Amino acid sequence: MLAPTLAPAARLLDTGPCGGQDEASGCYRDRAVRHQEVLDVSRSRAQRLPLAYRAVAFLLRPLLLLVTRRDWRGVESLPAQGGCVVSPNHVSYADPLVFAHFLYDSGRPPYFLAKDSLFRIPLVGVILKRAGQIPVYRNTAGAAGAYRAAVAAVGAGKAVAIFPEGTITRDPDLWPMRGKTGAARVALETQCPLIPVAQWGAQDILEPYGRRLRLLPRKTIRMSAGPAVDLSDLYGLPIDARVLRIATDRLMDRITAQLAELRGEPAPPERFDPSARGGIEAAGVADPGEIPDVGEIPDVGELAEPTSPDAEDERP
């Protein structure tokens, strides 16, 4: 019962900036440290966060420090300032919690796209709105507003978090599956850095599509941020289906390579494609459970109004 209760709060998590070091176990692997000016910027940014954002962080940070160990790498790849899109793989409903923990402790408090149903939950909706999170009205006339809001957030210098798979991976071994184009679309539109992040460990806290928390013994959460995906050769081209697919495949290739390093094993030669396998997404079946799933962040690529007739993505 605790998992559905904690899930909506995942979108709001932040923690005091600590540069990515595990205060309890010292398992921080990446020895590159940001210079003092960057730390000053991080502290200043934290002080400017909405009160609701900081309040939820104050409540959740002790819990995450208690139940997780942290192996965080590549923090220096996150831009110290300016708008960016940060995109991780997706293995658990607990991902937004641990991913937000990583981002803000690294100096970049995240802003997520949240399904509009979450904003209708008493109290939760008020907190989400006051914390500056972005509602997504899927399959409605207002759906394109989420895309415009994400672009505006990047323009305002925020770190926008988008899970490019759109839902928890269906790959049996939890490797990243075929990505959707939302993250690439926002990055190309704004020409902002698109940062790939591999994560591993949240599935040990809450198994994929599961509802039962396993908090003890403490789980190690591994994160690896890589340098921005190079999309410069695509700037200035029409943002159509072909360009979006090229950009998205580059992003997923980088995430997969970083995840292989974290897991210490080679990735499969072919990426899992649920539409080709006739899986749940291809059949149009909703995810299990009646509780709104904050782990499944809608793909803004599906929500945006295409810039040309060719810009519709071939969606499962």
C-alpha contacts under 8 A as a table, 3 or more apart, distances in Angstrom:
res1	aa1	res2	aa2	distance
1	M	4	P	6.17
1	M	5	T	6.87
1	M	211	R	7.47
1	M	212	R	7.53
2	L	5	T	5.12
2	L	6	L	6.21
2	L	212	R	7.91
2	L	213	L	7.33
3	A	6	L	5.23
3	A	7	A	5.97
3	A	211	R	5.80
3	A	212	R	6.58
3	A	213	L	6.18
4	P	7	A	5.12
4	P	8	P	7.41
4	P	211	R	7.13
4	P	291	I	6.42
5	T	8	P	6.88
5	T	9	A	7.89
6	L	9	A	5.53
6	L	10	A	6.77
7	A	10	A	5.35
7	A	93	Y	7.18
7	A	94	A	7.07
7	A	97	L	7.90
7	A	293	D	7.30
7	A	294	V	6.18
7	A	295	G	7.77
8	P	11	R	6.36
8	P	118	L	7.20
8	P	124	V	7.03
8	P	292	P	7.99
8	P	293	D	7.80
8	P	294	V	5.90
9	A	12	L	5.57
9	A	13	L	6.80
9	A	56	V	7.30
9	A	97	L	7.78
9	A	124	V	7.66
10	A	13	L	5.58
10	A	94	A	7.49
10	A	96	P	5.16
10	A	97	L	4.33
10	A	100	A	7.48
10	A	294	V	7.36
11	R	96	P	6.00
11	R	97	L	6.84
11	R	100	A	7.28
11	R	111	Y	7.58
11	R	112	F	6.23
11	R	114	A	7.68
11	R	128	L	7.77
11	R	133	Q	7.58
11	R	294	V	7.35
12	L	53	Y	5.65
12	L	56	V	6.38
12	L	57	A	6.83
12	L	100	A	7.61
12	L	111	Y	7.99
12	L	128	L	7.22
12	L	131	A	6.91
12	L	133	Q	7.87
13	L	53	Y	7.15
13	L	56	V	6.30
13	L	57	A	4.80
13	L	60	L	6.66
13	L	61	R	7.54
13	L	97	L	6.18
13	L	100	A	5.65
13	L	101	H	6.22
14	D	53	Y	7.35
14	D	54	R	6.98
14	D	56	V	7.70
14	D	57	A	4.60
14	D	58	F	7.79
14	D	60	L	7.95
14	D	61	R	7.09
14	D	100	A	6.13
14	D	101	H	5.47
14	D	103	L	7.90
14	D	104	Y	5.33
14	D	105	D	7.14
14	D	109	P	6.43
15	T	57	A	5.63
15	T	58	F	7.06
15	T	61	R	5.53
15	T	101	H	6.14
15	T	104	Y	6.11
15	T	105	D	5.72
16	G	46	A	7.76
16	G	104	Y	7.39
16	G	105	D	5.98
17	P	20	G	7.76
17	P	42	S	6.90
17	P	43	R	6.91
17	P	46	A	7.98
17	P	104	Y	6.36
17	P	105	D	4.11
17	P	106	S	6.16
17	P	107	G	5.85
18	C	21	Q	6.23
18	C	105	D	5.37
18	C	106	S	6.90
19	G	33	V	7.28
19	G	34	R	7.58
19	G	39	L	7.95
19	G	75	V	7.58
19	G	105	D	5.83
19	G	106	S	5.04
19	G	107	G	7.23
20	G	28	Y	6.87
20	G	70	R	8.00
20	G	72	W	5.98
20	G	73	R	7.94
20	G	75	V	7.03
20	G	102	F	6.84
20	G	105	D	5.74
20	G	106	S	5.61
21	Q	26	G	6.49
21	Q	27	C	7.24
21	Q	28	Y	4.97
21	Q	70	R	7.38
21	Q	71	D	7.95
21	Q	72	W	7.30
22	D	25	S	5.65
22	D	26	G	4.87
22	D	27	C	5.83
22	D	28	Y	5.75
22	D	69	R	6.47
22	D	70	R	5.32
22	D	71	D	7.27
23	E	26	G	5.92
24	A	65	L	7.50
24	A	69	R	7.26
25	S	69	R	6.49
25	S	70	R	7.88
27	C	69	R	7.34
27	C	70	R	6.26
27	C	71	D	5.49
28	Y	31	R	7.62
28	Y	70	R	6.64
28	Y	71	D	5.03
28	Y	72	W	5.71
28	Y	73	R	7.32
29	R	71	D	6.12
29	R	72	W	6.42
29	R	73	R	6.09
30	D	72	W	6.78
30	D	73	R	4.75
30	D	74	G	6.34
30	D	75	V	7.71
32	A	74	G	7.80
32	A	75	V	7.82
32	A	76	E	6.74
33	V	75	V	7.95
33	V	76	E	6.94
34	R	38	V	6.10
34	R	39	L	6.86
34	R	76	E	6.38
35	H	38	V	5.63
35	H	39	L	6.73
36	Q	39	L	5.05
36	Q	40	D	6.22
37	E	40	D	5.10
37	E	41	V	6.34
38	V	41	V	5.04
38	V	42	S	6.25
38	V	80	A	6.01
39	L	42	S	4.98
39	L	43	R	6.27
39	L	107	G	7.31
40	D	43	R	5.21
40	D	44	S	6.19
41	V	44	S	5.10
41	V	45	R	6.11
41	V	80	A	7.54
41	V	81	Q	7.83
41	V	107	G	7.89
42	S	45	R	5.10
42	S	46	A	6.21
42	S	80	A	7.68
42	S	107	G	4.62
42	S	108	R	7.14
43	R	46	A	5.10
43	R	47	Q	6.38
43	R	107	G	7.57
44	S	47	Q	5.24
44	S	48	R	6.59
45	R	48	R	5.18
45	R	49	L	6.60
45	R	107	G	7.87
46	A	49	L	5.40
46	A	107	G	7.97
46	A	109	P	7.58
49	L	53	Y	6.42
49	L	54	R	6.57
49	L	131	A	7.91
50	P	53	Y	5.28
50	P	54	R	6.50
50	P	130	R	6.86
50	P	131	A	5.54
50	P	132	G	7.35
51	L	54	R	5.17
51	L	55	A	6.03
51	L	130	R	7.85
51	L	131	A	7.26
52	A	55	A	5.06
52	A	56	V	6.29
52	A	127	I	5.96
52	A	130	R	5.96
52	A	131	A	5.20
53	Y	56	V	5.56
53	Y	57	A	6.30
53	Y	127	I	7.77
53	Y	130	R	7.60
53	Y	131	A	4.73
53	Y	132	G	7.97
54	R	57	A	5.02
54	R	58	F	6.08
55	A	58	F	5.07
55	A	59	L	6.54
56	V	59	L	5.16
56	V	60	L	6.18
57	A	60	L	5.14
57	A	61	R	5.69
58	F	61	R	5.81
58	F	62	P	7.58
59	L	62	P	6.76
59	L	63	L	7.64
60	L	63	L	5.32
60	L	64	L	6.47
61	R	64	L	5.30
61	R	65	L	6.19
61	R	101	H	7.85
62	P	65	L	5.12
62	P	66	L	6.09
63	L	66	L	5.09
63	L	67	V	6.33
64	L	67	V	5.31
64	L	68	T	5.73
64	L	98	V	7.83
65	L	68	T	5.70
65	L	69	R	7.26
66	L	218	R	7.67
67	V	215	L	5.83
67	V	216	L	6.86
67	V	217	P	7.64
67	V	218	R	4.89
67	V	219	K	6.59
68	T	218	R	5.17
68	T	219	K	4.90
68	T	220	T	5.56
68	T	221	I	6.54
69	R	218	R	6.67
69	R	219	K	5.96
69	R	220	T	4.39
69	R	221	I	6.06
70	R	220	T	5.51
70	R	221	I	4.98
70	R	222	R	6.08
70	R	223	M	7.97
71	D	220	T	6.86
71	D	221	I	6.05
71	D	222	R	4.63
71	D	223	M	6.35
72	W	75	V	7.26
72	W	102	F	7.52
72	W	221	I	7.86
72	W	222	R	5.73
72	W	223	M	4.77
72	W	224	S	6.05
73	R	222	R	7.95
73	R	223	M	6.02
73	R	224	S	4.63
73	R	225	A	6.32
74	G	77	S	5.49
74	G	78	L	7.69
74	G	224	S	5.54
74	G	225	A	4.69
74	G	226	G	5.97
75	V	78	L	5.73
75	V	106	S	6.18
75	V	224	S	7.71
75	V	225	A	6.19
76	E	79	P	7.47
77	S	195	I	7.64
77	S	225	A	6.17
77	S	226	G	5.68
77	S	227	P	5.03
77	S	228	A	7.28
78	L	106	S	7.75
78	L	108	R	7.73
78	L	195	I	7.05
78	L	225	A	7.15
78	L	226	G	7.99
78	L	227	P	7.61
79	P	82	G	6.96
79	P	84	C	7.52
79	P	193	P	7.84
80	A	107	G	7.09
80	A	108	R	7.42
81	Q	157	G	6.96
82	G	154	V	7.63
82	G	155	G	8.00
82	G	156	A	7.72
82	G	157	G	4.24
82	G	158	K	6.61
82	G	159	A	7.89
83	G	153	A	7.32
83	G	154	V	4.20
83	G	155	G	5.91
83	G	156	A	6.52
83	G	157	G	3.70
83	G	158	K	4.66
83	G	159	A	5.54
83	G	160	V	7.67
83	G	192	C	6.38
83	G	193	P	7.64
84	C	154	V	5.81
84	C	157	G	7.30
84	C	158	K	6.60
84	C	159	A	4.96
84	C	160	V	6.29
84	C	187	A	7.49
84	C	192	C	5.26
84	C	193	P	5.04
84	C	194	L	6.18
84	C	195	I	7.49
85	V	154	V	7.38
85	V	159	A	5.80
85	V	160	V	4.90
85	V	161	A	5.91
85	V	162	I	6.96
85	V	183	A	6.77
85	V	186	V	7.56
85	V	187	A	6.44
85	V	192	C	7.11
85	V	193	P	6.37
85	V	194	L	4.97
85	V	195	I	6.23
86	V	159	A	6.72
86	V	160	V	6.19
86	V	161	A	4.96
86	V	162	I	6.36
86	V	194	L	5.97
86	V	195	I	4.74
86	V	196	P	6.24
86	V	197	V	7.08
87	S	161	A	5.95
87	S	162	I	5.17
87	S	163	F	5.34
87	S	164	P	6.27
87	S	183	A	7.08
87	S	194	L	7.39
87	S	195	I	6.13
87	S	196	P	5.21
87	S	197	V	5.81
88	P	162	I	7.42
88	P	163	F	5.62
88	P	164	P	7.17
88	P	196	P	6.06
88	P	197	V	4.43
88	P	198	A	5.48
88	P	199	Q	6.68
88	P	255	I	6.99
89	N	163	F	6.36
89	N	164	P	7.17
89	N	165	E	6.98
89	N	169	T	7.96
89	N	176	P	5.94
89	N	197	V	6.99
89	N	198	A	5.83
89	N	199	Q	6.45
89	N	255	I	6.84
90	H	95	D	6.63
90	H	163	F	6.61
90	H	165	E	6.95
90	H	167	T	6.73
90	H	168	I	4.91
90	H	169	T	5.98
90	H	176	P	7.27
90	H	199	Q	7.88
90	H	295	G	7.89
91	V	95	D	6.88
91	V	168	I	5.18
91	V	169	T	5.94
91	V	174	L	6.34
91	V	200	W	7.68
91	V	202	A	6.98
91	V	203	Q	5.94
91	V	207	E	7.89
91	V	208	P	5.92
92	S	95	D	5.39
92	S	168	I	6.18
92	S	202	A	5.97
92	S	203	Q	5.15
92	S	206	L	6.15
92	S	207	E	5.98
92	S	208	P	4.67
92	S	209	Y	6.73
92	S	210	G	8.00
92	S	295	G	6.88
93	Y	96	P	7.14
93	Y	168	I	7.60
93	Y	206	L	6.73
93	Y	207	E	7.89
93	Y	208	P	6.83
93	Y	209	Y	6.85
93	Y	210	G	7.80
93	Y	293	D	7.11
93	Y	294	V	6.91
93	Y	295	G	4.47
93	Y	296	E	7.55
94	A	97	L	5.57
94	A	98	V	6.67
94	A	202	A	5.83
94	A	203	Q	7.44
94	A	205	I	7.22
94	A	206	L	6.17
94	A	295	G	6.84
95	D	98	V	5.40
95	D	99	F	5.69
95	D	202	A	5.97
95	D	295	G	6.41
96	P	99	F	5.13
96	P	100	A	5.77
96	P	294	V	7.44
96	P	295	G	6.14
97	L	100	A	5.40
97	L	101	H	6.21
98	V	101	H	4.95
98	V	102	F	6.29
98	V	202	A	7.14
98	V	221	I	7.43
99	F	102	F	5.12
99	F	103	L	6.27
99	F	199	Q	7.92
100	A	103	L	5.08
100	A	104	Y	6.12
100	A	109	P	7.10
100	A	110	P	6.12
101	H	104	Y	5.64
101	H	105	D	6.01
102	F	105	D	5.37
102	F	106	S	6.11
102	F	223	M	7.49
103	L	106	S	5.08
103	L	107	G	6.51
103	L	108	R	5.20
103	L	109	P	5.80
103	L	110	P	6.39
104	Y	107	G	4.91
104	Y	108	R	4.68
104	Y	109	P	4.13
104	Y	110	P	6.70
105	D	108	R	7.30
105	D	109	P	7.81
108	R	158	K	7.83
108	R	159	A	6.22
109	P	158	K	7.84
109	P	159	A	6.68
110	P	158	K	7.32
110	P	159	A	5.21
110	P	160	V	5.78
110	P	161	A	5.93
111	Y	132	G	7.12
111	Y	133	Q	5.54
111	Y	134	I	7.25
111	Y	158	K	7.18
111	Y	159	A	6.22
111	Y	160	V	4.92
111	Y	161	A	5.92
112	F	133	Q	5.67
112	F	134	I	6.20
112	F	160	V	6.04
112	F	161	A	5.17
112	F	162	I	6.77
112	F	297	I	7.92
113	L	133	Q	6.43
113	L	134	I	4.74
113	L	135	P	5.93
113	L	136	V	6.33
113	L	146	A	7.46
113	L	150	A	7.82
113	L	161	A	7.43
113	L	162	I	7.16
113	L	297	I	6.20
113	L	298	P	7.07
114	A	118	L	6.85
114	A	133	Q	6.83
114	A	134	I	5.80
114	A	135	P	4.97
114	A	136	V	5.81
114	A	294	V	6.77
114	A	297	I	6.25
114	A	298	P	7.44
115	K	118	L	5.79
115	K	119	F	7.47
115	K	135	P	5.65
115	K	136	V	4.84
115	K	137	Y	6.63
115	K	138	R	7.50
115	K	294	V	7.45
115	K	297	I	7.00
115	K	298	P	6.86
116	D	119	F	5.25
116	D	120	R	6.94
116	D	135	P	5.06
116	D	136	V	5.22
116	D	137	Y	5.42
116	D	138	R	7.76
117	S	120	R	5.27
117	S	121	I	6.99
117	S	292	P	7.02
118	L	121	I	5.46
118	L	124	V	6.96
118	L	125	G	5.88
118	L	292	P	6.66
118	L	294	V	8.00
119	F	122	P	7.93
119	F	124	V	6.63
119	F	125	G	3.59
119	F	126	V	6.92
119	F	128	L	6.66
119	F	129	K	7.23
119	F	135	P	7.22
120	R	124	V	7.76
120	R	125	G	5.43
121	I	124	V	5.45
121	I	125	G	5.26
122	P	125	G	5.96
122	P	126	V	7.22
123	L	126	V	5.12
123	L	127	I	6.25
124	V	127	I	5.14
124	V	128	L	6.12
125	G	128	L	5.10
125	G	129	K	6.14
126	V	129	K	5.23
126	V	130	R	6.13
127	I	130	R	5.17
127	I	131	A	5.91
128	L	131	A	5.11
128	L	132	G	6.50
128	L	133	Q	5.57
129	K	132	G	5.40
129	K	133	Q	5.93
129	K	134	I	7.68
130	R	133	Q	7.70
134	I	146	A	6.67
134	I	149	A	6.86
134	I	150	A	7.39
135	P	146	A	6.43
136	V	143	A	6.25
136	V	145	G	7.56
136	V	146	A	5.20
136	V	298	P	7.18
137	Y	140	T	5.99
137	Y	142	G	5.88
137	Y	143	A	4.74
137	Y	145	G	7.91
137	Y	146	A	7.28
138	R	142	G	7.72
138	R	143	A	5.19
138	R	298	P	7.69
138	R	303	L	6.79
139	N	143	A	6.21
139	N	303	L	7.53
140	T	143	A	5.32
141	A	144	A	7.33
142	G	145	G	5.46
142	G	146	A	7.81
143	A	146	A	5.96
143	A	147	Y	7.66
143	A	303	L	5.14
143	A	304	A	6.90
144	A	147	Y	5.31
144	A	148	R	6.49
144	A	300	V	7.88
144	A	303	L	5.06
144	A	304	A	4.37
144	A	305	E	5.78
145	G	148	R	5.04
145	G	149	A	5.96
145	G	304	A	7.60
146	A	149	A	4.95
146	A	150	A	6.09
146	A	300	V	6.70
146	A	303	L	7.16
146	A	304	A	7.58
147	Y	150	A	5.11
147	Y	151	V	6.25
147	Y	186	V	7.40
147	Y	300	V	5.49
147	Y	301	G	7.55
147	Y	303	L	6.60
147	Y	304	A	5.39
148	R	151	V	5.10
148	R	152	A	6.07
148	R	304	A	7.75
149	A	152	A	4.95
149	A	153	A	6.05
150	A	153	A	5.04
150	A	154	V	6.33
150	A	160	V	6.83
150	A	186	V	7.12
151	V	154	V	5.23
151	V	155	G	6.20
151	V	186	V	5.97
151	V	189	E	7.49
151	V	190	T	6.63
152	A	155	G	4.88
152	A	156	A	6.17
153	A	156	A	5.00
153	A	157	G	6.59
153	A	158	K	5.48
153	A	159	A	7.68
153	A	160	V	7.00
154	V	157	G	5.18
154	V	158	K	5.08
154	V	159	A	6.51
154	V	160	V	6.56
154	V	190	T	7.33
154	V	192	C	7.57
155	G	158	K	7.33
155	G	190	T	7.27
162	I	182	G	7.57
162	I	183	A	5.88
162	I	297	I	7.10
162	I	299	D	7.58
163	F	166	G	5.62
163	F	167	T	7.43
163	F	183	A	7.57
163	F	296	E	7.97
163	F	297	I	6.41
163	F	299	D	7.62
164	P	179	G	5.22
164	P	180	K	5.47
164	P	181	T	6.85
164	P	182	G	6.65
164	P	183	A	5.96
164	P	248	T	8.00
164	P	252	M	7.98
164	P	299	D	6.94
165	E	168	I	7.11
165	E	169	T	6.93
165	E	176	P	7.40
165	E	177	M	6.53
165	E	178	R	6.53
165	E	179	G	4.51
165	E	180	K	5.62
165	E	299	D	7.82
166	G	179	G	7.49
166	G	180	K	6.60
166	G	296	E	5.95
166	G	297	I	5.64
166	G	298	P	5.52
166	G	299	D	5.21
167	T	295	G	6.96
167	T	296	E	4.39
167	T	297	I	6.50
167	T	298	P	7.63
168	I	208	P	6.87
168	I	209	Y	7.58
168	I	295	G	7.27
168	I	296	E	6.56
169	T	174	L	6.05
169	T	175	W	7.06
169	T	176	P	6.04
169	T	177	M	5.84
170	R	174	L	6.98
170	R	177	M	7.01
170	R	272	F	7.54
170	R	274	P	6.95
171	D	174	L	4.99
171	D	175	W	5.80
171	D	176	P	7.04
171	D	177	M	6.35
171	D	272	F	5.78
172	P	175	W	7.75
175	W	256	T	7.18
175	W	267	A	7.19
175	W	268	P	7.92
175	W	271	R	7.87
175	W	272	F	7.88
176	P	179	G	7.92
176	P	252	M	7.26
176	P	255	I	7.73
176	P	256	T	6.30
176	P	271	R	7.07
176	P	272	F	7.33
177	M	271	R	5.47
177	M	272	F	4.61
177	M	273	D	5.91
177	M	274	P	7.72
178	R	249	D	7.91
178	R	252	M	7.44
178	R	271	R	6.10
178	R	272	F	6.05
178	R	273	D	5.26
178	R	274	P	7.73
179	G	248	T	6.27
179	G	249	D	7.07
179	G	252	M	6.42
180	K	183	A	7.78
180	K	248	T	6.93
180	K	299	D	6.66
180	K	301	G	6.91
180	K	315	R	7.54
181	T	184	A	5.38
181	T	185	R	5.99
181	T	244	L	5.93
181	T	245	R	6.76
181	T	248	T	5.78
181	T	299	D	7.24
181	T	300	V	7.64
181	T	301	G	4.95
181	T	302	E	7.58
181	T	313	D	7.21
182	G	185	R	5.10
182	G	186	V	6.40
182	G	299	D	5.12
182	G	300	V	4.43
182	G	301	G	3.44
182	G	302	E	6.80
183	A	186	V	5.42
183	A	187	A	6.22
183	A	194	L	7.80
183	A	248	T	7.63
183	A	299	D	7.73
183	A	300	V	7.30
183	A	301	G	7.17
184	A	187	A	5.03
184	A	188	L	5.96
184	A	194	L	7.58
184	A	244	L	6.24
184	A	247	A	5.84
184	A	248	T	5.63
184	A	251	L	7.92
185	R	188	L	5.25
185	R	189	E	6.04
185	R	239	I	7.40
185	R	244	L	6.43
185	R	301	G	6.22
186	V	189	E	5.14
186	V	190	T	6.14
187	A	190	T	5.35
187	A	191	Q	5.32
187	A	192	C	5.29
187	A	193	P	6.74
187	A	194	L	6.01
188	L	191	Q	4.89
188	L	192	C	7.22
188	L	231	L	7.51
188	L	234	L	7.70
188	L	235	Y	6.64
188	L	239	I	7.50
189	E	239	I	7.90
191	Q	235	Y	7.20
193	P	228	A	5.45
193	P	229	V	7.22
194	L	228	A	5.08
194	L	229	V	5.59
194	L	251	L	7.99
195	I	225	A	6.93
195	I	226	G	6.34
195	I	227	P	6.23
195	I	228	A	4.54
195	I	229	V	6.33
196	P	225	A	5.94
196	P	226	G	5.57
196	P	227	P	7.26
196	P	228	A	6.77
196	P	229	V	7.09
196	P	251	L	6.33
196	P	252	M	7.93
196	P	254	R	6.41
196	P	255	I	5.46
197	V	223	M	6.84
197	V	224	S	5.50
197	V	225	A	4.36
197	V	226	G	6.27
197	V	255	I	5.86
197	V	258	Q	7.49
198	A	223	M	5.74
198	A	224	S	5.18
198	A	225	A	6.56
198	A	255	I	5.29
198	A	256	T	7.17
198	A	258	Q	5.65
198	A	259	L	4.98
198	A	262	L	7.74
199	Q	202	A	7.92
199	Q	221	I	7.35
199	Q	222	R	5.53
199	Q	223	M	4.49
199	Q	224	S	6.46
199	Q	259	L	6.68
199	Q	262	L	7.84
200	W	203	Q	7.36
200	W	221	I	6.06
200	W	222	R	5.15
200	W	223	M	6.66
200	W	259	L	7.43
200	W	262	L	7.31
200	W	263	R	7.56
201	G	204	D	5.48
201	G	205	I	7.30
201	G	219	K	6.84
201	G	220	T	5.98
201	G	221	I	4.63
201	G	222	R	6.14
202	A	205	I	5.27
202	A	206	L	6.38
202	A	207	E	7.70
202	A	219	K	7.98
202	A	221	I	6.33
203	Q	206	L	5.01
203	Q	207	E	4.45
203	Q	208	P	6.07
204	D	207	E	6.00
204	D	214	R	6.99
204	D	219	K	6.73
205	I	213	L	5.70
205	I	214	R	4.86
205	I	215	L	5.80
205	I	219	K	6.90
206	L	210	G	6.08
206	L	211	R	6.69
206	L	212	R	6.21
206	L	213	L	5.14
206	L	214	R	6.37
207	E	210	G	5.02
207	E	211	R	7.62
207	E	212	R	7.68
209	Y	287	D	7.95
209	Y	288	P	7.19
214	R	217	P	7.94
215	L	218	R	6.25
215	L	219	K	7.32
216	L	219	K	7.30
222	R	262	L	7.10
223	M	262	L	7.90
224	S	258	Q	6.64
224	S	259	L	7.73
224	S	262	L	7.48
226	G	254	R	7.82
226	G	258	Q	7.54
229	V	250	R	7.04
229	V	251	L	6.34
229	V	254	R	7.69
230	D	233	D	7.79
231	L	234	L	5.42
231	L	235	Y	6.80
231	L	247	A	6.66
232	S	235	Y	5.34
234	L	237	L	5.64
234	L	243	V	6.97
234	L	247	A	7.99
237	L	243	V	7.67
238	P	243	V	7.44
238	P	307	T	7.79
238	P	308	S	7.80
239	I	242	R	7.99
239	I	243	V	5.86
239	I	244	L	6.42
239	I	307	T	6.59
239	I	308	S	7.66
239	I	311	A	6.42
240	D	243	V	5.49
240	D	244	L	6.11
240	D	306	P	7.76
240	D	307	T	7.19
240	D	308	S	6.59
240	D	309	P	7.96
240	D	310	D	5.27
240	D	311	A	3.79
240	D	312	E	7.13
241	A	244	L	5.14
241	A	245	R	6.02
241	A	310	D	5.89
241	A	311	A	4.62
241	A	312	E	5.87
241	A	313	D	5.21
241	A	314	E	7.53
242	R	245	R	5.20
242	R	246	I	6.29
243	V	246	I	5.15
243	V	247	A	6.24
244	L	247	A	5.20
244	L	248	T	5.98
244	L	313	D	7.77
245	R	248	T	5.04
245	R	249	D	5.96
245	R	313	D	7.92
246	I	249	D	5.29
246	I	250	R	6.32
247	A	250	R	5.20
247	A	251	L	6.38
248	T	251	L	5.05
248	T	252	M	6.21
249	D	252	M	5.07
249	D	253	D	5.96
250	R	253	D	5.13
250	R	254	R	6.32
251	L	254	R	5.28
251	L	255	I	6.30
252	M	255	I	5.06
252	M	256	T	5.99
253	D	256	T	5.19
253	D	257	A	6.18
254	R	257	A	5.19
254	R	258	Q	6.22
255	I	258	Q	5.22
255	I	259	L	6.10
256	T	259	L	5.02
256	T	260	A	6.16
256	T	267	A	6.92
257	A	260	A	5.14
257	A	261	E	6.52
257	A	267	A	7.33
258	Q	261	E	5.17
258	Q	262	L	6.39
259	L	262	L	4.94
259	L	263	R	6.06
260	A	263	R	5.14
260	A	264	G	5.76
260	A	265	E	5.43
260	A	266	P	5.49
260	A	267	A	5.70
261	E	264	G	5.05
261	E	265	E	6.87
261	E	266	P	7.97
268	P	271	R	6.87
273	D	276	A	5.43
273	D	277	R	6.36
274	P	277	R	5.01
274	P	278	G	6.09
274	P	279	G	5.04
274	P	280	I	7.33
274	P	281	E	6.36
274	P	282	A	6.19
274	P	316	P	7.22
275	S	278	G	5.42
275	S	279	G	6.38
275	S	281	E	6.80
275	S	282	A	4.64
275	S	316	P	4.84
276	A	279	G	7.80
276	A	282	A	7.82
277	R	282	A	7.91
278	G	281	E	7.78
278	G	282	A	5.38
278	G	283	A	6.60
279	G	282	A	5.29
279	G	283	A	6.34
280	I	283	A	5.19
280	I	284	G	6.34
280	I	285	V	5.45
280	I	286	A	7.61
281	E	284	G	5.02
281	E	285	V	6.05
281	E	286	A	7.60
281	E	316	P	6.51
282	A	285	V	7.76
282	A	316	P	5.20
289	G	292	P	7.85
293	D	296	E	5.68
294	V	297	I	6.33
299	D	302	E	5.65
299	D	303	L	6.93
300	V	303	L	4.79
300	V	304	A	6.06
301	G	304	A	5.61
301	G	313	D	7.64
302	E	312	E	7.93
302	E	313	D	7.36
302	E	315	R	7.92
306	P	309	P	6.71
306	P	310	D	7.66
306	P	311	A	4.98
306	P	312	E	6.08
307	T	311	A	6.08
308	S	311	A	5.26
309	P	312	E	6.88
